[in-house]
């Protein structure tokens, strides 16, 4: 079993008994992809009925880490004040990093570059990636390869979901689409939560109903 994801508050986020869909050595590529798509479909369905955004984030981190066999996985939220990111949830990090470590959201950083492009970013070797210099935490913890995907918001990205490997690795287009799918579910859950909060305290102007991905 993969490590239990940590929240920004330092407590564990339950994975709700999500099974690890990582393929065994005897599985065919087609079967592995089928299991991957099934796990995403189940996650999307369950998230639509889960009122806790923190639970949805924790499940996304768990799935990203287990399915993509990542050494570290993190969900970073964009700070309201300034252009930085906060590592809000994750797995595989040293104690004290989750909930405290801040990352750059400037275009010369991996996080900022991902938010700017608004699509998944694959980095085979961070040492050769110009934007990696803006995130010294990644090099300091020995990560070599990365895959990141933005979590979309109504007006600007809410943050990003990322997986990292200590060994050099080229994440595939299927990997990128899977991570994008997880990020979209987190975005939809955040939107629904905001919409329900707004409806509980309705403003003077009209609010549109929540969307889904």
C-alpha positions in Angstrom: 0.0 0.0 0.0 1.3 3.5 -0.7 1.8 6.0 2.1 -1.2 7.7 3.5 -1.6 11.2 2.1 -1.0 14.1 4.4 -3.1 17.2 4.6 -1.9 20.8 5.0 -3.1 20.7 8.6 -0.9 17.7 9.4 -3.6 15.1 9.7 -4.1 12.0 7.4 -6.7 12.1 4.7 -8.4 8.8 4.4 -8.2 7.0 1.0 -11.7 5.5 1.5 -10.4 2.0 0.8 -9.5 2.9 -2.8 -7.8 -0.1 -4.2 -4.4 0.2 -5.8 -5.0 -0.3 -9.5 -1.3 -0.7 -10.3 -0.9 -3.5 -12.8 0.9 -6.7 -11.9 3.7 -8.1 -14.1 1.3 -10.4 -15.9 -1.2 -7.7 -16.9 -1.4 -6.6 -20.5 -1.1 -3.0 -21.4 -4.7 -2.9 -22.5 -5.9 -4.4 -19.2 -3.7 -1.9 -17.3 -5.3 1.0 -19.2 -8.7 -0.4 -18.6 -8.1 -0.5 -14.9 -6.7 3.0 -14.9 -9.8 4.4 -16.7 -12.0 2.5 -14.4 -10.3 3.9 -11.3 -10.7 7.4 -12.7 -14.4 6.8 -13.4 -15.1 5.5 -9.9 -13.2 8.4 -8.4 -15.2 10.9 -10.5 -18.5 9.3 -9.4 -17.6 9.2 -5.7 -16.2 12.7 -5.7 -19.5 14.0 -7.1 -21.2 12.7 -3.9 -18.6 13.7 -1.4 -19.1 17.1 0.3 -15.5 17.2 1.6 -13.1 18.8 -0.8 -10.2 17.6 1.5 -11.3 14.0 1.1 -11.4 14.4 -2.7 -7.9 16.0 -2.7 -6.6 13.1 -0.5 -8.0 10.5 -2.8 -6.6 12.3 -5.9 -3.1 12.3 -4.3 -3.5 8.6 -3.4 -4.5 7.6 -6.9 -1.9 9.7 -8.6 0.8 8.2 -6.4 -0.3 4.6 -6.7 -1.4 4.4 -10.3 1.6 6.4 -11.6 4.1 4.7 -9.3 5.5 8.1 -8.1 8.0 8.5 -5.3 6.3 11.7 -4.3 3.0 13.3 -5.1 1.7 16.7 -4.1 -1.3 19.1 -4.4 -0.2 22.7 -4.3 -2.8 25.4 -3.8 -2.4 28.9 -5.1 -2.1 31.5 -2.4 -4.7 34.3 -2.4 -2.0 36.8 -1.4 0.8 36.9 -3.9 1.7 34.4 -6.6 3.1 31.6 -4.5 1.9 28.0 -4.1 1.6 26.1 -0.8 2.1 22.3 -0.7 -1.3 21.5 0.8 -1.4 17.7 0.6 1.0 15.0 -0.5 2.6 11.7 0.0 6.3 10.7 0.2 7.6 14.0 1.5 9.7 14.5 4.6 7.9 15.3 7.9 7.0 19.0 8.1 7.1 19.7 4.4 3.4 19.3 3.6 1.4 22.3 4.8 4.5 24.5 5.2 6.6 24.3 2.0 6.0 27.2 -0.4 6.7 27.0 -4.1 7.1 29.7 -6.7 4.3 30.4 -9.1 6.4 32.6 -11.3 6.8 31.5 -15.0 10.5 30.6 -14.4 9.4 27.8 -12.0 7.8 24.4 -12.8 4.6 25.3 -10.9 4.3 28.7 -12.5 5.1 27.3 -16.0 2.3 24.7 -15.5 -0.2 27.3 -14.4 0.8 29.5 -17.4 0.4 26.8 -19.9 -2.9 25.5 -18.3 -2.1 21.9 -19.4 0.1 19.0 -18.2 3.8 19.4 -18.2 6.2 16.4 -18.6 9.8 16.8 -17.5 12.1 13.9 -18.0 15.1 15.5 -16.4 14.6 18.4 -14.0 18.4 19.2 -14.2 18.0 20.1 -17.9 14.7 21.9 -17.5 15.1 25.7 -17.3 12.0 26.3 -15.1 13.2 23.8 -12.5 15.6 26.3 -11.1 12.6 28.2 -9.6 11.7 25.3 -7.4 14.8 24.4 -5.3 12.7 22.1 -3.1 12.5 19.6 -5.9 16.3 19.4 -6.5 16.9 19.5 -2.8 14.8 16.3 -2.3 16.5 14.5 -5.1 13.7 14.4 -7.7 14.7 13.9 -11.3 11.5 13.6 -13.3 8.1 15.3 -13.0 4.6 15.4 -14.3 2.3 18.3 -13.3 -1.2 19.3 -14.2 -3.1 22.5 -13.4 -6.3 22.5 -11.3 -8.6 24.9 -13.0 -10.6 27.6 -11.4 -13.3 30.0 -12.6 -11.0 33.0 -13.0 -7.5 31.5 -12.6 -5.9 28.1 -11.7 -6.6 27.0 -8.1 -3.2 25.1 -8.0 -1.7 22.0 -9.4 -1.3 18.3 -8.9 2.1 16.8 -9.5 4.0 13.5 -9.3 7.7 13.1 -9.1 10.3 10.4 -9.5 13.8 10.1 -8.1 14.9 8.1 -11.1 14.9 9.5 -14.7 11.6 8.7 -16.3 9.6 9.9 -19.2 5.9 10.1 -18.2 3.7 9.0 -21.1 0.7 10.9 -22.7 -1.6 8.4 -21.0 0.0 9.3 -17.7 -0.5 13.0 -18.4 -4.2 12.5 -19.3 -4.8 10.5 -16.2 -3.3 13.2 -14.0 -5.3 15.8 -15.9 -8.4 13.8 -15.2 -7.7 13.7 -11.4 -7.0 17.5 -11.4 -10.3 18.1 -13.2 -12.2 16.2 -10.5 -10.5 18.2 -7.8 -11.4 21.4 -9.7 -15.1 20.4 -10.0 -15.2 19.4 -6.3 -13.8 22.8 -5.3 -16.3 24.6 -7.5 -19.3 22.7 -6.1 -18.1 23.4 -2.6 -17.8 27.2 -3.3 -21.2 27.2 -5.0 -22.9 25.5 -2.1 -21.3 28.0 0.3 -22.4 30.9 -1.8 -26.0 29.5 -2.0 -26.0 29.3 1.8 -25.2 33.0 1.9 -26.5 34.2 -1.5 -25.0 37.4 -2.8 -27.1 40.1 -4.6 -26.2 39.0 -8.1 -27.1 35.7 -9.7 -24.8 32.6 -9.4 -24.6 30.0 -12.0 -25.1 26.3 -11.0 -22.0 24.1 -10.5 -20.5 22.5 -13.5 -19.0 19.0 -13.8 -16.1 17.6 -15.9 
